[in-house]
Amino acid sequence: YSVDSRLLPRLTWSPRVKVALLALAFIAAIVTWVALYGVNPIPVTAPPAPAAP
């Protein structure tokens, strides 16, 4: 017996909504990272070469 099962029926979301929510969470995580650290956590360019001794 569960109290919340009577109050809130079980939600069923379509796969499209699930994918959209996952994408939204991913974008929110990247935006939060950039806002806190000021750098992109997913670099798309090659890292700089180390300095020669």
N, CA and C atoms as a LAMMPS dump frame, in Angstrom:
ITEM: TIMESTEP
0
ITEM: NUMBER OF ATOMS
159
ITEM: BOX BOUNDS ff ff ff
-5.0000000000000000e+02 5.0000000000000000e+02
-5.0000000000000000e+02 5.0000000000000000e+02
-5.0000000000000000e+02 5.0000000000000000e+02
ITEM: ATOMS id mol type element x y z
1 1 1 N 0.841 -1.18 0
2 1 2 C 0 0 0
3 1 3 C 0.886 1.243 0
4 2 1 N 0.557 2.168 -0.859
5 2 2 C 1.329 3.397 -0.946
6 2 3 C 0.382 4.587 -0.988
7 3 1 N 0.645 5.567 -0.144
8 3 2 C -0.216 6.747 -0.092
9 3 3 C -0.106 7.55 -1.381
10 4 1 N 1.105 7.739 -1.874
11 4 2 C 1.269 8.576 -3.058
12 4 3 C 0.747 7.91 -4.33
13 5 1 N 0.551 6.599 -4.328
14 5 2 C 0.008 5.965 -5.532
15 5 3 C -1.441 6.363 -5.756
16 6 1 N -2.151 6.663 -4.695
17 6 2 C -3.538 7.114 -4.848
18 6 3 C -3.608 8.603 -5.184
19 7 1 N -2.67 9.368 -4.657
20 7 2 C -2.698 10.81 -4.881
21 7 3 C -2.153 11.181 -6.254
22 8 1 N -1.08 10.542 -6.654
23 8 2 C -0.441 10.854 -7.931
24 8 3 C -0.426 9.607 -8.809
25 9 1 N -1.155 9.628 -9.903
26 9 2 C -1.092 8.466 -10.796
27 9 3 C 0.294 8.362 -11.428
28 10 1 N 0.655 7.173 -11.83
29 10 2 C 1.981 6.949 -12.413
30 10 3 C 2.099 7.711 -13.73
31 11 1 N 3.175 8.488 -13.846
32 11 2 C 3.405 9.261 -15.058
33 11 3 C 4.1 8.392 -16.098
34 12 1 N 3.644 8.461 -17.31
35 12 2 C 4.313 7.774 -18.413
36 12 3 C 4.628 8.818 -19.469
37 13 1 N 5.896 8.955 -19.764
38 13 2 C 6.353 9.943 -20.732
39 13 3 C 6.783 9.241 -22.002
40 14 1 N 6.547 9.908 -23.1
41 14 2 C 6.947 9.356 -24.388
42 14 3 C 8.472 9.408 -24.509
43 15 1 N 9.03 8.569 -25.363
44 15 2 C 10.489 8.612 -25.56
45 15 3 C 10.979 9.979 -26.028
46 16 1 N 10.18 10.679 -26.803
47 16 2 C 10.57 12.015 -27.272
48 16 3 C 10.75 12.971 -26.097
49 17 1 N 9.838 12.923 -25.136
50 17 2 C 9.93 13.794 -23.966
51 17 3 C 11.137 13.402 -23.114
52 18 1 N 11.387 12.105 -22.981
53 18 2 C 12.542 11.645 -22.204
54 18 3 C 13.85 12.14 -22.809
55 19 1 N 13.972 12.054 -24.124
56 19 2 C 15.19 12.512 -24.799
57 19 3 C 15.329 14.025 -24.669
58 20 1 N 14.217 14.743 -24.792
59 20 2 C 14.254 16.203 -24.665
60 20 3 C 14.694 16.612 -23.257
61 21 1 N 14.194 15.933 -22.245
62 21 2 C 14.595 16.251 -20.874
63 21 3 C 16.065 15.922 -20.625
64 22 1 N 16.535 14.829 -21.194
65 22 2 C 17.949 14.475 -21.06
66 22 3 C 18.837 15.517 -21.733
67 23 1 N 18.446 15.961 -22.927
68 23 2 C 19.211 16.989 -23.633
69 23 3 C 19.197 18.302 -22.849
70 24 1 N 18.051 18.652 -22.297
71 24 2 C 17.945 19.877 -21.505
72 24 3 C 18.841 19.806 -20.268
73 25 1 N 18.891 18.654 -19.617
74 25 2 C 19.755 18.49 -18.446
75 25 3 C 21.226 18.603 -18.834
76 26 1 N 21.589 18.03 -19.969
77 26 2 C 22.973 18.098 -20.439
78 26 3 C 23.367 19.544 -20.736
79 27 1 N 22.507 20.274 -21.414
80 27 2 C 22.78 21.682 -21.732
81 27 3 C 22.863 22.509 -20.453
82 28 1 N 21.969 22.247 -19.502
83 28 2 C 22.002 22.983 -18.236
84 28 3 C 23.297 22.709 -17.473
85 29 1 N 23.788 21.477 -17.543
86 29 2 C 25.049 21.146 -16.872
87 29 3 C 26.214 21.904 -17.496
88 30 1 N 26.247 21.985 -18.815
89 30 2 C 27.336 22.705 -19.494
90 30 3 C 27.261 24.197 -19.194
91 31 1 N 26.062 24.762 -19.241
92 31 2 C 25.905 26.191 -18.949
93 31 3 C 26.329 26.486 -17.511
94 32 1 N 25.969 25.613 -16.583
95 32 2 C 26.371 25.802 -15.189
96 32 3 C 27.886 25.731 -15.043
97 33 1 N 28.504 24.775 -15.716
98 33 2 C 29.97 24.627 -15.659
99 33 3 C 30.65 25.895 -16.177
100 34 1 N 30.193 26.392 -17.315
101 34 2 C 30.796 27.597 -17.901
102 34 3 C 30.574 28.793 -16.984
103 35 1 N 29.39 28.898 -16.379
104 35 2 C 29.113 30.019 -15.483
105 35 3 C 30.006 29.977 -14.244
106 36 1 N 30.285 28.782 -13.734
107 36 2 C 31.096 28.677 -12.518
108 36 3 C 32.592 28.768 -12.789
109 37 1 N 33.054 28.121 -13.854
110 37 2 C 34.492 28.021 -14.098
111 37 3 C 34.983 28.879 -15.257
112 38 1 N 34.095 29.34 -16.106
113 38 2 C 34.488 30.209 -17.202
114 38 3 C 35.148 29.512 -18.367
115 39 1 N 35.139 28.198 -18.385
116 39 2 C 35.733 27.449 -19.493
117 39 3 C 34.747 26.386 -19.963
118 40 1 N 34.901 26.011 -21.212
119 40 2 C 34.059 24.973 -21.785
120 40 3 C 34.576 23.607 -21.338
121 41 1 N 33.725 22.76 -20.73
122 41 2 C 34.191 21.451 -20.28
123 41 3 C 34.385 20.456 -21.419
124 42 1 N 33.915 20.796 -22.608
125 42 2 C 34.04 19.912 -23.764
126 42 3 C 34.843 20.642 -24.834
127 43 1 N 36.16 20.579 -24.764
128 43 2 C 36.966 21.294 -25.757
129 43 3 C 36.846 20.632 -27.126
130 44 1 N 36.721 21.444 -28.15
131 44 2 C 36.628 20.918 -29.514
132 44 3 C 37.886 21.238 -30.312
133 45 1 N 38.865 21.838 -29.661
134 45 2 C 40.136 22.139 -30.318
135 45 3 C 41.239 21.329 -29.644
136 46 1 N 42.328 21.158 -30.344
137 46 2 C 43.454 20.408 -29.794
138 46 3 C 44.094 21.203 -28.664
139 47 1 N 44.578 20.527 -27.631
140 47 2 C 45.253 21.244 -26.552
141 47 3 C 46.568 21.832 -27.05
142 48 1 N 47.027 22.906 -26.439
143 48 2 C 48.29 23.509 -26.874
144 48 3 C 49.454 22.553 -26.627
145 49 1 N 50.431 22.63 -27.492
146 49 2 C 51.616 21.779 -27.366
147 49 3 C 52.449 22.245 -26.18
148 50 1 N 53.093 21.317 -25.474
149 50 2 C 53.941 21.73 -24.349
150 50 3 C 55.15 22.519 -24.847
151 51 1 N 55.618 23.408 -24.002
152 51 2 C 56.768 24.25 -24.356
153 51 3 C 58.028 23.399 -24.445
154 52 1 N 58.861 23.726 -25.402
155 52 2 C 60.13 23.006 -25.571
156 52 3 C 61.11 23.443 -24.486
157 53 1 N 61.893 22.51 -23.942
158 53 2 C 62.849 22.884 -22.868
159 53 3 C 64.033 23.655 -23.361
